[in-house]
Amino acid sequence: MLSAALFGGSDGGGTDGRAGALGGQIGGVDGPCMARSEIIGVEDASRLGFSANDVVSAISGARSATLTWAKGGSTTVTVSAGAPLTARFVHFTRSGVQYAAGGNAPPGDPADLVATSCPGGAPLLEIDVPLSFSTEDGAFADSFPVTLRAGRRDAVTYIHVIYPSQIRGSYRITEVDPAQLDDVRLVLFGTIRRNTITGKLQGMAPGNPNGTGEGPDARGRRLDVAEF
């Protein structure tokens, strides 16, 4: 099963602490740096200085690229982000029970992640949109609900899990035993910038059928499907 931590999604609550947070040095000891999200209006300027509408306007419109299949051959893929539905401002804070170096900070005054040198903690916007994803060869002709992540107004990233039974195009997974097909997931990784799109498709297949054993299949397999 794919871990929810892979995708960093929110349950839609006003503020949520996220498991698997980044660790950092706080007052000489390791302390967790937690991601927290705040729902904002899609038209409201975030603390980054731009809104969800600003981001989607900057990357809106159909963009195409060459998609190369891992099995050989290529086609044209077209991606287009729709209007924003909901938005969250995500920032990183240290746990309230951790003290800053010197031990003078009150427990209820969490410090900003960047200020405390916790790695990888730049704030960002999460924007829920419908994403059109289609290929010229008909393998995909789909629209997925995805969460765009934007640290600046003119570029986004996204990760989306696709259930094979829900694919509207002609693509079918043939790399695994048909008996295991219901347990396979496709994962779409992508970026959209002002003028370009890039990304890849990977399959996540189950490991040994009985869940035991050693070797690369013990915890499942990754299947390269395509790249663009």
ChimeraX attribute file (.defattr): number of C-alpha atoms within 10 A of each C-alpha:
attribute: neighborCount
match mode: 1-to-1
recipient: residues
	/A:1	11
	/A:2	11
	/A:3	7
	/A:4	10
	/A:5	11
	/A:6	9
	/A:7	13
	/A:8	15
	/A:9	14
	/A:10	19
	/A:11	9
	/A:12	13
	/A:13	10
	/A:14	12
	/A:15	16
	/A:16	15
	/A:17	15
	/A:18	17
	/A:19	13
	/A:20	13
	/A:21	17
	/A:22	19
	/A:23	17
	/A:24	18
	/A:25	15
	/A:26	22
	/A:27	15
	/A:28	12
	/A:29	12
	/A:30	11
	/A:31	19
	/A:32	19
	/A:33	30
	/A:34	21
	/A:35	23
	/A:36	18
	/A:37	25
	/A:38	17
	/A:39	16
	/A:40	19
	/A:41	16
	/A:42	22
	/A:43	14
	/A:44	14
	/A:45	15
	/A:46	18
	/A:47	13
	/A:48	14
	/A:49	10
	/A:50	17
	/A:51	23
	/A:52	30
	/A:53	20
	/A:54	19
	/A:55	25
	/A:56	23
	/A:57	17
	/A:58	17
	/A:59	22
	/A:60	20
	/A:61	14
	/A:62	15
	/A:63	18
	/A:64	18
	/A:65	17
	/A:66	16
	/A:67	21
	/A:68	17
	/A:69	16
	/A:70	14
	/A:71	9
	/A:72	8
	/A:73	9
	/A:74	17
	/A:75	16
	/A:76	15
	/A:77	25
	/A:78	20
	/A:79	24
	/A:80	18
	/A:81	24
	/A:82	19
	/A:83	16
	/A:84	21
	/A:85	15
	/A:86	17
	/A:87	27
	/A:88	26
	/A:89	24
	/A:90	24
	/A:91	19
	/A:92	25
	/A:93	23
	/A:94	25
	/A:95	19
	/A:96	13
	/A:97	13
	/A:98	22
	/A:99	22
	/A:100	20
	/A:101	13
	/A:102	9
	/A:103	12
	/A:104	9
	/A:105	15
	/A:106	12
	/A:107	13
	/A:108	11
	/A:109	15
	/A:110	18
	/A:111	19
	/A:112	18
	/A:113	24
	/A:114	16
	/A:115	9
	/A:116	18
	/A:117	13
	/A:118	21
	/A:119	12
	/A:120	10
	/A:121	21
	/A:122	13
	/A:123	21
	/A:124	22
	/A:125	29
	/A:126	28
	/A:127	26
	/A:128	21
	/A:129	20
	/A:130	17
	/A:131	18
	/A:132	18
	/A:133	17
	/A:134	20
	/A:135	20
	/A:136	14
	/A:137	14
	/A:138	15
	/A:139	16
	/A:140	19
	/A:141	18
	/A:142	16
	/A:143	18
	/A:144	16
	/A:145	15
	/A:146	19
	/A:147	26
	/A:148	28
	/A:149	23
	/A:150	24
	/A:151	17
	/A:152	15
	/A:153	22
	/A:154	17
	/A:155	20
	/A:156	25
	/A:157	18
	/A:158	18
	/A:159	21
	/A:160	17
	/A:161	19
	/A:162	16
	/A:163	14
	/A:164	17
	/A:165	11
	/A:166	9
	/A:167	16
	/A:168	14
	/A:169	14
	/A:170	10
	/A:171	13
	/A:172	12
	/A:173	15
	/A:174	8
	/A:175	12
	/A:176	14
	/A:177	9
	/A:178	11
	/A:179	8
	/A:180	12
	/A:181	18
	/A:182	12
	/A:183	13
	/A:184	23
	/A:185	22
	/A:186	20
	/A:187	20
	/A:188	18
	/A:189	16
	/A:190	19
	/A:191	18
	/A:192	23
	/A:193	17
	/A:194	16
	/A:195	14
	/A:196	13
	/A:197	23
	/A:198	19
	/A:199	17
	/A:200	18
	/A:201	23
	/A:202	19
	/A:203	22
	/A:204	19
	/A:205	23
	/A:206	23
	/A:207	19
	/A:208	16
	/A:209	12
	/A:210	8
	/A:211	12
	/A:212	11
	/A:213	12
	/A:214	10
	/A:215	10
	/A:216	11
	/A:217	16
	/A:218	15
	/A:219	16
	/A:220	17
	/A:221	17
	/A:222	18
	/A:223	19
	/A:224	16
	/A:225	19
	/A:226	19
	/A:227	20
	/A:228	18
